[in-house]
């Protein structure tokens, strides 16, 4: 008896929120969550997490290293609504209040393999000098009530933002039953990942 053909494919992701570059700030921590379409559903792992507080390294890079693990599996019937990871970075201001230091988002890589992504972060800005001073004095900086709005385009065009640092993520992606459902994810994308290069033969 022939085996039944699969009705869904799986996208398995593990990796880590590796590090960040925020030259102006120290003692930061990171939160992550996933945003995905209606046809996607998590089947294993964690959909959100919060890291430890990291201090800047003492070398010239002054990197904030979290190495915070990511491990989640999704199932779906089509690629539309591919999961996006949303990052929020927080840290203390001069009064000791936790304030947002950056938001960012990136799609989960769709092709199997090891991937590295560096995400530019941004923060919302007050619309006037008075509001900027008031929010600084009160320790209430502008921030999104729901960070998932970062992954959506709706309403974003009316938000004033400012670039603020970078966060680096590593993904290890495994897929299952995609080719059986007619999807070709193409060659492995290892953009930005350092590793041993393949030996190259001399042209004849």
C-alpha positions as CSV (number, residue, x, y, z in Angstrom):
1,X,0.0,0.0,0.0
2,X,1.5,3.4,-1.0
3,X,2.2,5.9,1.7
4,X,-0.2,8.9,1.8
5,X,1.4,12.1,0.4
6,X,2.1,14.8,3.0
7,X,-0.4,17.6,3.4
8,X,1.9,20.1,5.1
9,X,5.6,20.8,5.2
10,X,7.8,21.6,8.2
11,X,10.3,24.4,8.8
12,X,12.6,23.7,11.7
13,X,14.7,26.5,13.0
14,X,17.4,26.7,15.7
15,X,20.1,29.1,16.2
16,X,20.8,32.1,18.4
17,X,20.5,35.8,18.9
18,X,24.2,36.1,18.8
19,X,25.3,39.7,19.5
20,X,24.6,43.4,19.1
21,X,26.3,46.7,18.4
22,X,24.9,49.7,20.3
23,X,27.9,52.0,20.7
24,X,26.0,54.5,22.9
25,X,24.6,52.0,25.3
26,X,25.5,49.2,27.7
27,X,23.8,46.5,29.9
28,X,21.1,45.6,27.3
29,X,18.8,42.6,27.0
30,X,16.8,41.3,24.1
31,X,13.3,40.0,23.6
32,X,12.1,38.1,20.5
33,X,8.8,36.8,19.1
34,X,7.5,35.5,15.8
35,X,4.9,36.9,13.5
36,X,3.5,34.5,10.8
37,X,0.6,34.1,8.4
38,X,-2.7,32.3,8.8
39,X,-1.5,29.2,7.1
40,X,1.5,28.8,9.5
41,X,1.3,27.2,12.9
42,X,4.0,26.4,15.5
43,X,4.3,22.7,16.4
44,X,7.3,22.7,18.8
45,X,9.7,25.0,20.6
46,X,9.2,28.5,21.9
47,X,7.6,31.4,20.1
48,X,9.1,34.1,22.3
49,X,12.0,34.6,24.7
50,X,13.9,37.1,26.8
51,X,17.7,37.1,27.1
52,X,20.0,37.8,30.0
53,X,21.5,41.3,30.4
54,X,24.8,41.7,28.5
55,X,27.6,44.2,29.0
56,X,29.9,45.4,26.3
57,X,33.1,43.4,25.5
58,X,36.4,45.1,26.4
59,X,37.9,44.8,23.0
60,X,37.6,47.3,20.1
61,X,34.3,45.8,18.9
62,X,32.5,46.7,22.1
63,X,30.0,43.9,21.2
64,X,27.1,42.9,23.5
65,X,27.1,39.1,23.3
66,X,24.0,37.2,24.2
67,X,24.2,33.9,22.4
68,X,20.6,33.5,23.3
69,X,19.1,30.3,21.8
70,X,16.2,30.1,19.3
71,X,14.5,26.7,18.7
72,X,11.1,26.5,17.0
73,X,9.3,24.4,14.4
74,X,6.5,25.6,12.1
75,X,4.2,23.7,9.8
76,X,2.4,25.2,6.8
77,X,0.7,24.4,3.5
78,X,2.2,27.3,1.5
79,X,5.1,29.8,1.9
80,X,2.8,32.8,2.1
81,X,3.1,34.5,5.5
82,X,6.6,33.1,6.1
83,X,7.5,33.6,9.8
84,X,9.3,36.8,10.8
85,X,11.4,37.1,14.0
86,X,10.8,40.4,15.7
87,X,13.5,41.7,18.1
88,X,13.2,44.4,20.8
89,X,16.3,45.5,22.7
90,X,15.9,47.2,26.1
91,X,18.3,48.9,28.6
92,X,18.4,51.4,31.4
93,X,18.4,55.2,30.9
94,X,20.1,57.7,33.2
95,X,17.3,57.3,35.8
96,X,17.5,53.5,35.8
97,X,14.2,53.0,33.9
98,X,14.1,50.2,31.3
99,X,13.5,51.9,27.9
100,X,13.6,50.5,24.4
101,X,16.9,50.8,22.5
102,X,15.9,49.3,19.2
103,X,13.4,47.3,17.2
104,X,14.1,45.1,14.2
105,X,12.7,42.2,12.2
106,X,13.8,39.7,9.5
107,X,12.2,36.8,7.7
108,X,13.2,33.3,8.7
109,X,15.4,31.9,5.9
110,X,13.4,29.5,3.7
111,X,16.3,27.4,2.4
112,X,18.0,24.7,4.4
113,X,21.4,25.4,5.8
114,X,23.2,27.8,8.1
115,X,22.5,31.5,7.7
116,X,23.7,34.7,9.3
117,X,21.7,37.9,9.3
118,X,22.6,41.4,10.7
119,X,19.5,43.4,11.4
120,X,19.5,47.2,11.5
121,X,17.6,48.4,14.5
122,X,15.5,51.5,15.0
123,X,13.5,53.4,17.6
124,X,10.4,55.5,17.3
125,X,10.9,59.2,17.8
126,X,8.8,62.0,19.4
127,X,7.4,64.4,16.9
128,X,8.4,67.6,18.7
129,X,11.3,68.9,20.9
130,X,8.9,69.4,23.8
131,X,7.7,65.8,23.6
132,X,11.3,64.6,23.4
133,X,12.3,66.5,26.6
134,X,9.1,65.4,28.4
135,X,9.6,61.7,27.5
136,X,13.3,61.9,28.6
137,X,12.5,63.6,31.9
138,X,9.6,61.2,32.7
139,X,11.5,58.1,31.6
140,X,8.8,57.2,29.2
141,X,10.4,57.0,25.7
142,X,8.2,56.4,22.7
143,X,7.7,52.6,22.1
144,X,5.2,50.3,20.5
145,X,2.5,48.8,22.7
146,X,2.9,45.6,20.6
147,X,6.3,45.0,19.1
148,X,4.8,42.7,16.5
149,X,3.7,45.9,14.6
150,X,7.4,46.1,13.5
151,X,6.8,43.1,11.1
152,X,3.7,44.7,9.6
153,X,3.5,47.5,7.0
154,X,0.2,48.9,8.1
155,X,0.5,52.3,9.7
156,X,4.3,52.3,9.7
157,X,4.5,55.1,7.2
158,X,3.2,57.6,9.8
159,X,5.8,56.7,12.4
160,X,9.0,58.7,12.7
161,X,12.0,56.5,13.6
162,X,15.7,56.8,14.0
163,X,18.4,54.1,13.2
164,X,20.0,52.7,16.3
165,X,22.5,49.8,16.2
166,X,22.6,46.3,14.8
167,X,21.8,42.8,16.0
168,X,23.3,39.6,14.5
169,X,21.4,36.3,14.4
170,X,22.5,32.8,13.4
171,X,19.9,30.4,11.9
172,X,20.2,26.6,11.2
173,X,17.3,25.7,9.0
174,X,15.9,22.2,8.2
175,X,12.9,21.6,6.0
176,X,10.8,18.5,5.5
177,X,8.4,17.5,2.7
178,X,8.7,20.7,0.8
179,X,9.8,19.1,-2.5
180,X,7.0,16.6,-2.1
181,X,4.6,19.5,-2.1
182,X,6.2,21.1,-5.2
183,X,8.4,23.7,-3.5
184,X,12.0,24.2,-4.5
185,X,14.0,26.2,-1.9
186,X,17.0,26.5,-4.2
187,X,20.7,26.4,-3.2
188,X,21.8,26.8,0.4
189,X,22.3,30.5,1.3
190,X,25.2,30.9,3.7
191,X,25.6,34.7,3.2
192,X,27.9,36.2,5.8
193,X,28.7,32.9,7.5
194,X,32.4,32.3,8.0
195,X,33.7,28.7,7.6
196,X,36.1,26.5,5.8
197,X,36.0,27.1,2.0
198,X,35.7,24.2,-0.4
199,X,38.8,23.2,-2.2
200,X,39.0,24.5,-5.8
201,X,40.6,22.7,-8.6
202,X,42.9,24.6,-11.0
203,X,41.4,25.2,-14.4
204,X,42.9,23.0,-17.1
